[in-house]
Amino acid sequence: MLQHFELHVLLAMVREKGETYSVPLVLSLEERTGRPVAQAAVYIALKRLEKKGLVASRLDEPESGHPRRYFRVTKAGLAALTTQREEHERLWRGLSRALGSRKA
């Protein structure tokens, strides 16, 4: 099972479509959640997701500048997202009335 923030990071990665690194993920998460996000928190989540096999990484070492680690979602990561979505949909089903939501 994914932790809440890990889920957010994986979803942001899918939006990036391909390899990405922590800075674009921070910006995407801040834009979508409306809250500040620490780059260190994203990087820690990425490393946890990598240990779980849900993302893979590679180190890019340019001739000039700093090395940068790029991450991509694995097939197992996509499967975990699908499972999490289905679980959340089941949990939310039937709660609209209890929460006072109205359909348009």
N, CA, C and O atoms as CSV, one atom per row, in Angstrom:
chain,resi,resn,atom,element,x,y,z
A,1,MET,N,N,0.834,-1.181,0.000
A,1,MET,CA,C,0.000,0.000,0.000
A,1,MET,C,C,0.879,1.245,0.000
A,1,MET,O,O,1.939,1.281,0.624
A,2,LEU,N,N,0.417,2.248,-0.706
A,2,LEU,CA,C,1.148,3.498,-0.809
A,2,LEU,C,C,0.795,4.439,0.329
A,2,LEU,O,O,-0.357,4.512,0.758
A,3,GLN,N,N,1.797,5.156,0.812
A,3,GLN,CA,C,1.527,6.230,1.750
A,3,GLN,C,C,0.909,7.385,0.954
A,3,GLN,O,O,1.065,7.468,-0.264
A,4,HIS,N,N,0.220,8.257,1.652
A,4,HIS,CA,C,-0.496,9.363,1.015
A,4,HIS,C,C,0.424,10.197,0.113
A,4,HIS,O,O,0.093,10.454,-1.044
A,5,PHE,N,N,1.564,10.612,0.637
A,5,PHE,CA,C,2.471,11.463,-0.136
A,5,PHE,C,C,3.113,10.688,-1.283
A,5,PHE,O,O,3.352,11.255,-2.349
A,6,GLU,N,N,3.392,9.411,-1.084
A,6,GLU,CA,C,3.930,8.586,-2.167
A,6,GLU,C,C,2.934,8.533,-3.331
A,6,GLU,O,O,3.327,8.602,-4.495
A,7,LEU,N,N,1.655,8.412,-3.010
A,7,LEU,CA,C,0.616,8.417,-4.036
A,7,LEU,C,C,0.653,9.732,-4.809
A,7,LEU,O,O,0.583,9.729,-6.038
A,8,HIS,N,N,0.761,10.837,-4.113
A,8,HIS,CA,C,0.824,12.142,-4.763
A,8,HIS,C,C,2.028,12.230,-5.702
A,8,HIS,O,O,1.913,12.715,-6.828
A,9,VAL,N,N,3.178,11.758,-5.230
A,9,VAL,CA,C,4.396,11.811,-6.048
A,9,VAL,C,C,4.239,10.950,-7.296
A,9,VAL,O,O,4.592,11.384,-8.392
A,10,LEU,N,N,3.715,9.739,-7.145
A,10,LEU,CA,C,3.513,8.869,-8.311
A,10,LEU,C,C,2.554,9.505,-9.318
A,10,LEU,O,O,2.795,9.454,-10.525
A,11,LEU,N,N,1.483,10.093,-8.830
A,11,LEU,CA,C,0.530,10.745,-9.735
A,11,LEU,C,C,1.187,11.916,-10.469
A,11,LEU,O,O,0.955,12.113,-11.661
A,12,ALA,N,N,1.994,12.678,-9.766
A,12,ALA,CA,C,2.711,13.788,-10.404
A,12,ALA,C,C,3.680,13.263,-11.456
A,12,ALA,O,O,3.855,13.886,-12.503
A,13,MET,N,N,4.306,12.131,-11.188
A,13,MET,CA,C,5.226,11.538,-12.161
A,13,MET,C,C,4.493,11.117,-13.428
A,13,MET,O,O,5.000,11.322,-14.531
A,14,VAL,N,N,3.328,10.542,-13.286
A,14,VAL,CA,C,2.547,10.127,-14.455
A,14,VAL,C,C,2.192,11.351,-15.296
A,14,VAL,O,O,2.216,11.289,-16.525
A,15,ARG,N,N,1.867,12.450,-14.643
A,15,ARG,CA,C,1.564,13.688,-15.371
A,15,ARG,C,C,2.767,14.202,-16.155
A,15,ARG,O,O,2.600,14.830,-17.201
A,16,GLU,N,N,3.971,13.943,-15.664
A,16,GLU,CA,C,5.191,14.405,-16.331
A,16,GLU,C,C,5.502,13.600,-17.591
A,16,GLU,O,O,6.305,14.042,-18.413
A,17,LYS,N,N,4.886,12.432,-17.762
A,17,LYS,CA,C,5.024,11.606,-18.973
A,17,LYS,C,C,6.469,11.265,-19.294
A,17,LYS,O,O,7.054,11.828,-20.219
A,18,GLY,N,N,7.031,10.365,-18.551
A,18,GLY,CA,C,8.395,9.923,-18.824
A,18,GLY,C,C,9.293,10.187,-17.642
A,18,GLY,O,O,8.837,10.287,-16.504
A,19,GLU,N,N,10.557,10.298,-17.921
A,19,GLU,CA,C,11.515,10.534,-16.851
A,19,GLU,C,C,11.374,11.952,-16.305
A,19,GLU,O,O,11.062,12.894,-17.033
A,20,THR,N,N,11.612,12.070,-15.021
A,20,THR,CA,C,11.570,13.387,-14.391
A,20,THR,C,C,12.500,13.378,-13.179
A,20,THR,O,O,13.006,12.330,-12.777
A,21,TYR,N,N,12.711,14.529,-12.618
A,21,TYR,CA,C,13.494,14.638,-11.382
A,21,TYR,C,C,12.679,15.442,-10.381
A,21,TYR,O,O,11.552,15.845,-10.674
A,22,SER,N,N,13.237,15.675,-9.218
A,22,SER,CA,C,12.445,16.184,-8.100
A,22,SER,C,C,11.885,17.598,-8.308
A,22,SER,O,O,10.773,17.872,-7.858
A,23,VAL,N,N,12.604,18.489,-8.964
A,23,VAL,CA,C,12.145,19.879,-9.079
A,23,VAL,C,C,10.807,19.985,-9.827
A,23,VAL,O,O,9.888,20.620,-9.308
A,24,PRO,N,N,10.655,19.393,-11.021
A,24,PRO,CA,C,9.348,19.476,-11.683
A,24,PRO,C,C,8.230,18.841,-10.859
A,24,PRO,O,O,7.082,19.283,-10.924
A,25,LEU,N,N,8.557,17.816,-10.090
A,25,LEU,CA,C,7.552,17.175,-9.250
A,25,LEU,C,C,7.099,18.108,-8.135
A,25,LEU,O,O,5.910,18.192,-7.828
A,26,VAL,N,N,8.046,18.802,-7.536
A,26,VAL,CA,C,7.707,19.775,-6.487
A,26,VAL,C,C,6.764,20.837,-7.055
A,26,VAL,O,O,5.741,21.151,-6.446
A,27,LEU,N,N,7.107,21.387,-8.218
A,27,LEU,CA,C,6.287,22.434,-8.829
A,27,LEU,C,C,4.897,21.921,-9.171
A,27,LEU,O,O,3.908,22.618,-8.945
A,28,SER,N,N,4.811,20.720,-9.708
A,28,SER,CA,C,3.522,20.130,-10.055
A,28,SER,C,C,2.673,19.892,-8.810
A,28,SER,O,O,1.481,20.198,-8.800
A,29,LEU,N,N,3.280,19.353,-7.773
A,29,LEU,CA,C,2.548,19.087,-6.534
A,29,LEU,C,C,2.070,20.377,-5.883
A,29,LEU,O,O,0.943,20.447,-5.391
A,30,GLU,N,N,2.918,21.396,-5.878
A,30,GLU,CA,C,2.514,22.681,-5.294
A,30,GLU,C,C,1.346,23.282,-6.072
A,30,GLU,O,O,0.408,23.816,-5.480
A,31,GLU,N,N,1.406,23.192,-7.395
A,31,GLU,CA,C,0.335,23.738,-8.218
A,31,GLU,C,C,-0.980,22.995,-7.980
A,31,GLU,O,O,-2.033,23.621,-7.860
A,32,ARG,N,N,-0.924,21.675,-7.911
A,32,ARG,CA,C,-2.140,20.868,-7.794
A,32,ARG,C,C,-2.720,20.861,-6.381
A,32,ARG,O,O,-3.939,20.795,-6.216
A,33,THR,N,N,-1.866,20.929,-5.363
A,33,THR,CA,C,-2.370,20.869,-3.986
A,33,THR,C,C,-2.592,22.252,-3.384
A,33,THR,O,O,-3.355,22.403,-2.430
A,34,GLY,N,N,-1.922,23.263,-3.944
A,34,GLY,CA,C,-2.031,24.612,-3.387
A,34,GLY,C,C,-1.258,24.769,-2.091
A,34,GLY,O,O,-1.493,25.705,-1.327
A,35,ARG,N,N,-0.331,23.847,-1.846
A,35,ARG,CA,C,0.474,23.898,-0.618
A,35,ARG,C,C,1.949,23.822,-0.976
A,35,ARG,O,O,2.307,23.264,-2.013
A,36,PRO,N,N,2.815,24.382,-0.120
A,36,PRO,CA,C,4.254,24.249,-0.367
A,36,PRO,C,C,4.694,22.794,-0.178
A,36,PRO,O,O,4.166,22.080,0.675
A,37,VAL,N,N,5.658,22.371,-0.977
A,37,VAL,CA,C,6.180,21.010,-0.922
A,37,VAL,C,C,7.699,21.101,-0.872
A,37,VAL,O,O,8.308,21.786,-1.694
A,38,ALA,N,N,8.303,20.423,0.075
A,38,ALA,CA,C,9.759,20.433,0.208
A,38,ALA,C,C,10.392,19.474,-0.792
A,38,ALA,O,O,9.961,18.330,-0.932
A,39,GLN,N,N,11.415,19.952,-1.482
A,39,GLN,CA,C,12.121,19.105,-2.444
A,39,GLN,C,C,12.700,17.874,-1.752
A,39,GLN,O,O,12.699,16.785,-2.326
A,40,ALA,N,N,13.188,18.032,-0.540
A,40,ALA,CA,C,13.750,16.892,0.197
A,40,ALA,C,C,12.679,15.827,0.452
A,40,ALA,O,O,12.965,14.632,0.382
A,41,ALA,N,N,11.455,16.254,0.745
A,41,ALA,CA,C,10.370,15.294,0.981
A,41,ALA,C,C,10.058,14.504,-0.277
A,41,ALA,O,O,9.804,13.301,-0.214
A,42,VAL,N,N,10.079,15.181,-1.425
A,42,VAL,CA,C,9.830,14.494,-2.694
A,42,VAL,C,C,10.947,13.491,-2.956
A,42,VAL,O,O,10.678,12.354,-3.344
A,43,TYR,N,N,12.185,13.894,-2.750
A,43,TYR,CA,C,13.317,13.002,-3.009
A,43,TYR,C,C,13.264,11.776,-2.087
A,43,TYR,O,O,13.534,10.659,-2.527
A,44,ILE,N,N,12.922,11.980,-0.831
A,44,ILE,CA,C,12.804,10.859,0.113
A,44,ILE,C,C,11.694,9.908,-0.337
A,44,ILE,O,O,11.860,8.689,-0.297
A,45,ALA,N,N,10.568,10.470,-0.763
A,45,ALA,CA,C,9.470,9.632,-1.255
A,45,ALA,C,C,9.905,8.857,-2.494
A,45,ALA,O,O,9.570,7.681,-2.634
A,46,LEU,N,N,10.641,9.495,-3.386
A,46,LEU,CA,C,11.131,8.812,-4.585
A,46,LEU,C,C,12.035,7.636,-4.226
A,46,LEU,O,O,11.936,6.566,-4.826
A,47,LYS,N,N,12.901,7.833,-3.260
A,47,LYS,CA,C,13.793,6.743,-2.838
A,47,LYS,C,C,13.002,5.591,-2.214
A,47,LYS,O,O,13.330,4.426,-2.440
A,48,ARG,N,N,11.954,5.908,-1.425
A,48,ARG,CA,C,11.098,4.856,-0.858
A,48,ARG,C,C,10.372,4.104,-1.966
A,48,ARG,O,O,10.281,2.877,-1.938
A,49,LEU,N,N,9.856,4.845,-2.941
A,49,LEU,CA,C,9.156,4.220,-4.061
A,49,LEU,C,C,10.107,3.341,-4.870
A,49,LEU,O,O,9.708,2.297,-5.385
A,50,GLU,N,N,11.352,3.762,-4.981
A,50,GLU,CA,C,12.343,2.957,-5.703
A,50,GLU,C,C,12.632,1.659,-4.949
A,50,GLU,O,O,12.755,0.599,-5.562
A,51,LYS,N,N,12.738,1.741,-3.636
A,51,LYS,CA,C,12.953,0.532,-2.826
A,51,LYS,C,C,11.801,-0.457,-2.984
A,51,LYS,O,O,12.002,-1.671,-2.938
A,52,LYS,N,N,10.591,0.073,-3.172
A,52,LYS,CA,C,9.405,-0.768,-3.353
A,52,LYS,C,C,9.284,-1.291,-4.785
A,52,LYS,O,O,8.421,-2.122,-5.067
A,53,GLY,N,N,10.140,-0.813,-5.688
A,53,GLY,CA,C,10.097,-1.239,-7.077
A,53,GLY,C,C,9.049,-0.518,-7.910
A,53,GLY,O,O,8.717,-0.963,-9.009
A,54,LEU,N,N,8.527,0.589,-7.401
A,54,LEU,CA,C,7.465,1.313,-8.096
A,54,LEU,C,C,8.002,2.407,-9.015
A,54,LEU,O,O,7.296,2.883,-9.904
A,55,VAL,N,N,9.244,2.799,-8.798
A,55,VAL,CA,C,9.940,3.701,-9.711
A,55,VAL,C,C,11.354,3.174,-9.909
A,55,VAL,O,O,11.872,2.419,-9.086
A,56,ALA,N,N,11.964,3.582,-11.008
A,56,ALA,CA,C,13.358,3.247,-11.286
A,56,ALA,C,C,14.081,4.563,-11.544
A,56,ALA,O,O,13.461,5.554,-11.929
A,57,SER,N,N,15.388,4.568,-11.333
A,57,SER,CA,C,16.128,5.807,-11.532
A,57,SER,C,C,17.421,5.544,-12.291
A,57,SER,O,O,17.906,4.418,-12.395
A,58,ARG,N,N,17.949,6.639,-12.811
A,58,ARG,CA,C,19.270,6.615,-13.431
A,58,ARG,C,C,19.945,7.937,-13.103
A,58,ARG,O,O,19.284,8.963,-12.946
A,59,LEU,N,N,21.247,7.902,-13.004
A,59,LEU,CA,C,22.018,9.103,-12.704
A,59,LEU,C,C,22.581,9.659,-13.998
A,59,LEU,O,O,23.253,8.950,-14.747
A,60,ASP,N,N,22.308,10.926,-14.259
A,60,ASP,CA,C,22.846,11.614,-15.424
A,60,ASP,C,C,23.982,12.498,-14.940
A,60,ASP,O,O,23.778,13.389,-14.114
A,61,GLU,N,N,25.173,12.250,-15.455
A,61,GLU,CA,C,26.338,13.029,-15.046
A,61,GLU,C,C,26.860,13.830,-16.233
A,61,GLU,O,O,27.699,13.342,-16.990
A,62,PRO,N,N,26.369,15.061,-16.400
A,62,PRO,CA,C,26.820,15.882,-17.529
A,62,PRO,C,C,28.281,16.295,-17.353
A,62,PRO,O,O,28.818,16.273,-16.245
A,63,GLU,N,N,28.918,16.673,-18.476
A,63,GLU,CA,C,30.325,17.101,-18.407
A,63,GLU,C,C,30.482,18.368,-17.582
A,63,GLU,O,O,31.510,18.574,-16.937
A,64,SER,N,N,29.454,19.219,-17.606
A,64,SER,CA,C,29.494,20.414,-16.757
A,64,SER,C,C,28.204,20.449,-15.943
A,64,SER,O,O,27.151,20.005,-16.402
A,65,GLY,N,N,28.304,20.972,-14.755
A,65,GLY,CA,C,27.129,21.043,-13.890
A,65,GLY,C,C,27.056,19.849,-12.955
A,65,GLY,O,O,27.943,18.996,-12.923
A,66,HIS,N,N,25.981,19.819,-12.206
A,66,HIS,CA,C,25.792,18.786,-11.194
A,66,HIS,C,C,25.096,17.559,-11.765
A,66,HIS,O,O,24.273,17.662,-12.675
A,67,PRO,N,N,25.439,16.397,-11.219
A,67,PRO,CA,C,24.698,15.196,-11.621
A,67,PRO,C,C,23.232,15.319,-11.200
A,67,PRO,O,O,22.912,15.982,-10.214
A,68,ARG,N,N,22.364,14.683,-11.947
A,68,ARG,CA,C,20.937,14.731,-11.645
A,68,ARG,C,C,20.377,13.312,-11.772
A,68,ARG,O,O,20.666,12.602,-12.735
A,69,ARG,N,N,19.572,12.915,-10.787
A,69,ARG,CA,C,18.942,11.603,-10.812
A,69,ARG,C,C,17.545,11.734,-11.411
A,69,ARG,O,O,16.715,12.505,-10.930
A,70,TYR,N,N,17.305,10.965,-12.468
A,70,TYR,CA,C,16.010,10.945,-13.143
A,70,TYR,C,C,15.243,9.698,-12.728
A,70,TYR,O,O,15.819,8.620,-12.579
A,71,PHE,N,N,13.945,9.859,-12.545
A,71,PHE,CA,C,13.071,8.764,-12.114
A,71,PHE,C,C,11.984,8.534,-13.141
A,71,PHE,O,O,11.560,9.460,-13.832
A,72,ARG,N,N,11.531,7.282,-13.239
A,72,ARG,CA,C,10.393,6.927,-14.080
A,72,ARG,C,C,9.545,5.907,-13.343
A,72,ARG,O,O,10.053,5.127,-12.538
A,73,VAL,N,N,8.247,5.918,-13.625
A,73,VAL,CA,C,7.318,4.970,-13.006
A,73,VAL,C,C,7.488,3.623,-13.700
A,73,VAL,O,O,7.557,3.560,-14.928
A,74,THR,N,N,7.556,2.547,-12.919
A,74,THR,CA,C,7.661,1.202,-13.474
A,74,THR,C,C,6.259,0.630,-13.723
A,74,THR,O,O,5.254,1.229,-13.340
A,75,LYS,N,N,6.213,-0.537,-14.369
A,75,LYS,CA,C,4.931,-1.222,-14.557
A,75,LYS,C,C,4.296,-1.527,-13.209
A,75,LYS,O,O,3.079,-1.418,-13.056
A,76,ALA,N,N,5.109,-1.907,-12.234
A,76,ALA,CA,C,4.584,-2.179,-10.888
A,76,ALA,C,C,4.016,-0.905,-10.268
A,76,ALA,O,O,3.029,-0.963,-9.534
A,77,GLY,N,N,4.627,0.240,-10.554
A,77,GLY,CA,C,4.122,1.511,-10.053
A,77,GLY,C,C,2.776,1.860,-10.652
A,77,GLY,O,O,1.882,2.333,-9.951
A,78,LEU,N,N,2.629,1.627,-11.956
A,78,LEU,CA,C,1.342,1.876,-12.608
A,78,LEU,C,C,0.271,0.944,-12.059
A,78,LEU,O,O,-0.871,1.356,-11.855
A,79,ALA,N,N,0.639,-0.313,-11.819
A,79,ALA,CA,C,-0.311,-1.274,-11.248
A,79,ALA,C,C,-0.727,-0.845,-9.844
A,79,ALA,O,O,-1.896,-0.967,-9.478
A,80,ALA,N,N,0.230,-0.342,-9.054
A,80,ALA,CA,C,-0.087,0.126,-7.700
A,80,ALA,C,C,-1.045,1.309,-7.742
A,80,ALA,O,O,-1.944,1.412,-6.908
A,81,LEU,N,N,-0.856,2.203,-8.712
A,81,LEU,CA,C,-1.770,3.339,-8.854
A,81,LEU,C,C,-3.179,2.874,-9.203
A,81,LEU,O,O,-4.158,3.382,-8.658
A,82,THR,N,N,-3.276,1.920,-10.100
A,82,THR,CA,C,-4.579,1.386,-10.487
A,82,THR,C,C,-5.272,0.747,-9.292
A,82,THR,O,O,-6.460,0.977,-9.063
A,83,THR,N,N,-4.541,-0.047,-8.538
A,83,THR,CA,C,-5.094,-0.700,-7.355
A,83,THR,C,C,-5.563,0.335,-6.336
A,83,THR,O,O,-6.655,0.217,-5.778
A,84,GLN,N,N,-4.744,1.334,-6.100
A,84,GLN,CA,C,-5.081,2.385,-5.135
A,84,GLN,C,C,-6.330,3.138,-5.578
A,84,GLN,O,O,-7.198,3.445,-4.761
A,85,ARG,N,N,-6.419,3.434,-6.870
A,85,ARG,CA,C,-7.591,4.158,-7.388
A,85,ARG,C,C,-8.857,3.335,-7.188
A,85,ARG,O,O,-9.872,3.859,-6.730
A,86,GLU,N,N,-8.804,2.046,-7.529
A,86,GLU,CA,C,-9.972,1.184,-7.373
A,86,GLU,C,C,-10.397,1.100,-5.913
A,86,GLU,O,O,-11.589,1.121,-5.605
A,87,GLU,N,N,-9.426,1.005,-5.022
A,87,GLU,CA,C,-9.723,0.940,-3.585
A,87,GLU,C,C,-10.399,2.227,-3.126
A,87,GLU,O,O,-11.398,2.185,-2.408
A,88,HIS,N,N,-9.858,3.362,-3.536
A,88,HIS,CA,C,-10.435,4.653,-3.145
A,88,HIS,C,C,-11.843,4.823,-3.709
A,88,HIS,O,O,-12.730,5.334,-3.026
A,89,GLU,N,N,-12.047,4.399,-4.943
A,89,GLU,CA,C,-13.387,4.499,-5.533
A,89,GLU,C,C,-14.394,3.678,-4.735
A,89,GLU,O,O,-15.519,4.122,-4.507
A,90,ARG,N,N,-13.990,2.476,-4.308
A,90,ARG,CA,C,-14.889,1.646,-3.488
A,90,ARG,C,C,-15.186,2.311,-2.155
A,90,ARG,O,O,-16.320,2.264,-1.678
A,91,LEU,N,N,-14.187,2.926,-1.553
A,91,LEU,CA,C,-14.380,3.582,-0.260
A,91,LEU,C,C,-15.278,4.818,-0.373
A,91,LEU,O,O,-16.059,5.093,0.538
A,92,TRP,N,N,-15.177,5.563,-1.474
A,92,TRP,CA,C,-15.958,6.777,-1.657
A,92,TRP,C,C,-17.382,6.490,-2.114
A,92,TRP,O,O,-18.280,7.307,-1.907
A,93,ARG,N,N,-17.590,5.336,-2.732
A,93,ARG,CA,C,-18.903,5.015,-3.286
A,93,ARG,C,C,-19.993,5.128,-2.215
A,93,ARG,O,O,-19.877,4.554,-1.132
A,94,GLY,N,N,-21.034,5.863,-2.531
A,94,GLY,CA,C,-22.185,5.984,-1.642
A,94,GLY,C,C,-22.068,7.047,-0.566
A,94,GLY,O,O,-22.963,7.162,0.271
A,95,LEU,N,N,-20.998,7.825,-0.558
A,95,LEU,CA,C,-20.811,8.825,0.500
A,95,LEU,C,C,-21.307,10.220,0.137
A,95,LEU,O,O,-21.306,11.108,0.989
A,96,SER,N,N,-21.727,10.432,-1.099
A,96,SER,CA,C,-22.156,11.772,-1.515
A,96,SER,C,C,-23.261,12.312,-0.617
A,96,SER,O,O,-23.180,13.450,-0.154
A,97,ARG,N,N,-24.284,11.517,-0.368
A,97,ARG,CA,C,-25.399,11.983,0.459
A,97,ARG,C,C,-24.926,12.248,1.889
A,97,ARG,O,O,-25.283,13.267,2.480
A,98,ALA,N,N,-24.135,11.348,2.439
A,98,ALA,CA,C,-23.662,11.517,3.821
A,98,ALA,C,C,-22.805,12.755,3.982
A,98,ALA,O,O,-22.787,13.366,5.050
A,99,LEU,N,N,-22.085,13.134,2.917
A,99,LEU,CA,C,-21.219,14.318,2.974
A,99,LEU,C,C,-21.930,15.586,2.515
A,99,LEU,O,O,-21.341,16.667,2.523
A,100,GLY,N,N,-23.174,15.461,2.121
A,100,GLY,CA,C,-23.947,16.629,1.708
A,100,GLY,C,C,-23.633,17.097,0.304
A,100,GLY,O,O,-23.959,18.229,-0.054
A,101,SER,N,N,-23.005,16.250,-0.502
A,101,SER,CA,C,-22.695,16.627,-1.883
A,101,SER,C,C,-23.932,16.500,-2.733
A,101,SER,O,O,-24.761,15.613,-2.529
A,102,ARG,N,N,-24.045,17.395,-3.687
A,102,ARG,CA,C,-25.149,17.342,-4.652
A,102,ARG,C,C,-24.564,17.178,-6.044
A,102,ARG,O,O,-23.551,17.791,-6.382
A,103,LYS,N,N,-25.209,16.348,-6.840
A,103,LYS,CA,C,-24.776,16.195,-8.219
A,103,LYS,C,C,-25.359,17.340,-9.034
A,103,LYS,O,O,-26.494,17.756,-8.801
A,104,ALA,N,N,-24.589,17.849,-9.985
A,104,ALA,CA,C,-25.025,18.986,-10.821
A,104,ALA,C,C,-26.087,18.577,-11.818
A,104,ALA,O,O,-26.559,19.409,-12.593
